Amino acid sequence: MYEPEDTDSGRRAAHVVAWLSARDEVENALREPLGGLPSQQDETASRMAAVLQATALGLGPDAAAAWAGVPDRVLHNWLEKDAVFAAAVTSAGELATTHGAHLPGKVTAAQLRVVVIAISRGETWPVAARLAGLSTHQYRKLWGASPAMVALVNAARSVRPRKLKHLAAPAHRRLWPAYADRKSYRLVRRDDPPAAPGTSEAD
């Protein structure tokens, strides 16, 4: 029986999950000297950049959306309506293919990051694995062979929203995560609409 909370693996896993969960807090702290809330344009650019990073590491669109912290429908909308962004995503995917970022049958750290993110947001392990592009066999094999994998999953379960904590298994037990749905929201400062052609700001 694993007890990851008492091991180096458990402590590292808790640190990793805390780091992944602190992204918005870090970005808010960095923007505070600039006036607080990010603009809608800045927020979109930041999330698009995260999607490109995830894609360059061999992740598919839905996994990249989870990595970047945006709903998959929002990502697909960007891809449909922003030709420059769509071209950049295609190029990032070609980069991943060229450099072997995700070879068939190979499990990557990027995939495990998506698994951890998804589970920490309340997904079941099958949903999280599928989102990351892992088969049930691959997930179970990692779970059975790696105490570090168990530690990461348990740490991810431990940071679920408060209302879900009664569903999470104790950290020392090797049980599958429970399911719950969760929606998240992020405050941004709305951008001013672009000026109509032939008008000035003074108008």
N, C-alpha and C positions, 0 to 999 in steps of 0.2 A: 504494500500500500504506500502510495506516494504522499508525502507531506511537504509540498513545495514551499509553503510559507516558512519552513524552518531551514531551507537550503539556499545556497547561492543562486540556484536556478529560480527559486521563488522570489527572491529579492530582486533579481534582475528583471524578471517578468513584471513584477509590480512597478518597477521603475519605467520599463518600456511602455506599459499601458498608461501610466500617469503622463508620460511624455506625449503619447498620441492623443490623449484626452485634453491636453493643455494647449492645443494649437490656437483656439480662439482667444484664450486668455493671453497668450504670448503676443498675438497679433494686435490685440487691444492695447496692451502695454506699449508696444512699439508705436502705435498711432496716437497715443495720448498726448505727446508733445506737439502733435500736428492738429489737435483740436477735437479729439474724441472719436466719434463714430466714423467708420470708413465711408467713402462715397460708394454709391451703387456701382459706378464704373471701376473703382479700385477693387472692390470685392469680387466683381465678375472676373477681372483680369487675374486676381490671385487664384481663384478657383480654376480658371482655364489653365493657368501655368501648372497647377497640381495635376490636372488631367493629363497634360503633356508629359510630365515626369512619370506618371504611372504607366502611360502608354509606351513610353520609351523603355520601360522595364518589362514589357511583354504582357501587360494586362489588357483585357478586353474592355469595351466601353462601360459595361455595368460595374465591373470591378474598379475601373478608373473613377467612376462617379462616386463610389463608396470611399475610395482613397481621398478624393478631393472634398468630400463632405457636401455633395450636391445630389438632389434627387435625380434618378436616371432620366426621368422625363425632361428635366431641365437641360441635361447634357445633350439629349437627342434633339431638343429644340435648338440649342446652340449649333449643333452640327448641320442642321437643316437650313438655318438662317444666316450663318456667318461663314462665308466661303473661305475666308482667310484662316479662321480657326480650324475648319474642317480639313483644309490642306495641311495645316501644321500637325494635326492628329494623324493624318495619313503618313506624313513624313516620319513622325515619331514611331509609328508602327513599323515602317520599313527599317528604321534604325534598329529596333528591337530584333527584327527578323535577321537582318544582316549580321548582327553581333551575337546572335544566339541567346538573347535574353530569356527566351522561354522555349526550350526544346521539348518535343513531345515526350511525355512521361517524366519530365524533370519537374520537381517542386522547387519553387524559388522563395526567397525571403519576402519578395513583394507579395506573393500570394498569401503567405502566412500573415503579413501585415493586414491584408484585407479581411482574412478570417477573424483576426483579433478585433478589428474595428467593427465588423458586423456583429460579432457575438457581444461586444461591449454595448452595442445599441439595441440588444434584445432579440437578435435573430437566433433561430435554432442552429445547431451545428450543421445539419444537412443543407440548410439555406446558405449559411456562411461559406461552406465548402464549395457549393455549386457556384455561388457568386464569384469566388476566387478562381474558378476553373479547376478545382480538385474533384476527383472522383471519390465516392464513398470509400472505396478500397484504399486509396492514397491517404485519406484522412485517418481511417482506422489504423492503418499501418503506422503512421506517425504517432498517433495517440498511444498505441501499444508499445512502441519502441523507444519513445523519447520522453523522459521526465520533464525536459524543458518545454515540450509541447503541452504537456498537462499543466505545467505551471502557467504558461501564457493563457491558456483557455480559462483556467481558474481565476487568474488575475483579471481577465476581461469580464468574466461574470461578476466579479466583485464591484465593478464600477458602473453597473447598470443603474438606470434611474431608480430613485428610492422606492417608487411604487412597485418595481419589479423584484426587489431584493428578496421578497418572501418566496419567489420562484427559483432563486439560484441555489444550487447545491452547495454544501459546505466545501471549503477549498481543499480539504484533505481527501474528499471522496471522488472517485473517478466515474462520475455520472455525466450524462449528456446534458448540455444546456437546455433550459426550458425556453419556450417561445413567448414572445410578446411583441406587439407592434409599438413603434415609437416614432413620432414626428418631431423634428427639431426646427427651430426658427432662429434667425440671426438678424439683429437690427443693423440697418445701414441708413446712410443719409441719401435721400432721393436726389438724383442729379437734376439740374435745371433742363427743361426741354431745349433742343437746339433752336437757334433763332431762324426764322423763315428767311429764305433768300431775299436779298435786297433791303433788309432791315438792319438797324444797328441796336446795340444794347440800350442806348438812350431812348429808343422808341418804346 
